[in-house]
Amino acid sequence: MVLGVSGGALAVWLAAAATTAPRPAGPVALPRPSSPDLHGDELNAEIARLHERLRPTVAPMQSRDLFRYSGTGATSLAQPALAMPAAVAAPPPAPALKLIGIAEDVVNESPVRTAMLSAAGGELVFAKEGDTVPPQFRVTRVSPEVVELTDTVTGSVLRLALR
């Protein structure tokens, strides 16, 4: 124990010897302020240059009265009306078909899907690829979540998805 106390005392004595005594502070040299007149002249020149840029070079022409909403100025000549295009026939209403399910069977190790469609009037239709769905659709593709029907009259494609 005596050895531990003497080692601690030695460490404190060495730490005290390593620190320096406080020295008196010497005079601090402050930078001399520059002449405010030099900066003021530069600033005034910059302000004058900016004012010159803000001044309009061309006087604005008064073209309208800002306090009147409508004017009685010159009337423009009426241009001939363009001929209205022929009325486009409205597209037929969307078919009342709704995809309500898809069944899948494995035949010869390949899936064969059957779409279950709800038609107008609550009629239930089961269709595979290539089948015809009344009134005018042919089933072109049955995927796990979407059925593609091609309109036999217009050739447009109707996609029905499970919801």
Secondary structure, DSSP 8 states (H G I E B T S, - for coil): -HHHHHHHHHHHHHHHHHS----------------HHHHHHHHHHHHHHHHHHHS-SS-----S-TT-SS---------------------------EEEEEEEEEETTEEEEEEEEE-GGG-EEEE-TT-EETTTEEEEEE-SSEEEEEETTT--EEEEE--
